[in-house]
Amino acid sequence: MNCPFCGHTKSKVTNKRESPEGVRRRRECLKCTKRYTTYEQVSKQDLYVVKKDNTRELFNAEKIKHGLDRVFLKRPFSKEKIYSIASQIEEQLRKTGKKEINSKKIGELLIRKIKKLDKVAYIRFASVYRDYKDIDDFVEEIKELE
């Protein structure tokens, strides 16, 4: 690691902290004695989503977060709580060790987590995910919830 101030290649670590995202290190340059922070992360293997039409695209947790924003709109949950669902889903998918995941699997994981957290958000998500055609589909789903 080169010092961002003077470019010197030697430094010493003065502090190290681990977090779920990786390792944070405070360093001190041995030449100019200025301090700076570095972050170390494990690189994640590419994960692909196989969609309904058999096309493949790179997994993007931001798409899940965007969808969660919509179903939890005006619901009493913090962004952190909502976004933790996306992180949990991504972690679950990566733990499988598979390089390709069917979009249906992602939807099923999401619908289970949303249902446990909030019934209104669940109905919103289910209406799109299960492609309700009319009001009877909503009524049927609500009866199941009760």
N, C-alpha and C positions, 0 to 999 in steps of 0.2 A: 504494500500500500504506500503510495507516494503522498507526502505531506501536501495538502491543498494550498499551503501558503508559500513554501519554499521549494517543493518538489523532492526533498530528501527522501530516500527510500527506507530509512531506519526510524522506528518509533517504538515506544513501549506502551503497553496497555495499563491504564491506571484504574479502570473500572470495567466490569463485565456483568451484564444482566441478560438472563434468558427470558424469552416471552414465547407465546404460542406462534408468533410470526417468525421467530428466529433469534439471533443473538445481537445485542447492542454492545459495542465496545467504545469506551472513551480512550483516546490515544494521545500521547504527547510526543511531538517530534523531538528527536535527539539532537537536532541541529539548531532549530530556531526556538524550541521549547513551547511553541504554541500548541493548544489542545484542539482536537476535533473528534467527531463521532463517526463511527462506521457501523454498518448493519450487515449482518450475514443471514441469508435465507437459504433454505433447501429449495432447489429448483424442482418444480412440479412437472411430472410427466404430462404431455398433452393428452387431453381427454376429449373425445368426440361424441357428439349427440347424433344418433340416427333418428331422423324425423319420420313422420307418417309416410311420406312419399319416398322413403329410402335414401334421401339425400343426407349428407353428413356435413356437420359444421362443428367448429371448435366450441367446446363448452365455455359458456360465458355466465358467470354468477351474477353479473349486472342485469342480465335479462330476468333472472329469478327475482332479484331485488325490485326491479321495475314492476313486475307483475304483483309482487307482494304489496308494493306501495298502493297499487290500485285497489286490491281487495281489502286492505286495511284502512282505506281512506275514511277519515272521520271516526275511526275506532279508537278506543282509549289505550293505545299501545305506543311505546317509544320506538323510534327508528332502530335503536340498538336491539330491542327485543325482536322486532320484525326481521332485521337483517341477520340476526343470529340463526334464524331458520335457514336462510340461504347458505350460511357457513356450515351448518350442520349437514345439510343436504350434500354440499360439495365434499365434505369430509367423508360422509357415508359412501359416496360414489367412488372416491379415490381409494378407499379402503378395500373395495372389491378387487382392485388390481387390474380391472379390465380397461382397455383402451377406448372401447366404444360402449356407450350406454344408450338404450332405447329411450326416446322421449316419453313414452308411456310410463316407464319405470320412474322417471323424474316426477311426472305428474302424480303418480300414486303416492310417492314419498311426501310430496308437498301437501296433497289433500289430507293425508293422515295427520300431519303436523298442524295444519291450519284448523282442522276439525277439533283437535284437542284444545287449541288456544281460544278460538272465537267462532261461535255458530253463524253469526252474520257474515263474517269474512268467508267462512266455509261455503255458505250458500252462494255468495258472489263468485267464488272460484269454481265451484261445482257447475254453476250455470254456464260458464264458458267451457270448462274442461269436459263436461259430459254433454255439452251441446244440446241444452234443453230446447225443445221445439215450441212448447206452449205452456200455459199456466198450470196445467195438470202435472207436468213434470216437476214444477216447483212445489206444488202441494204434496206430491208423493215424497219428495226429499224432506220436506219439513215434518211430515208425519213420521218418517224414519228417525229424525232427530229427537222427537218427543218420545 
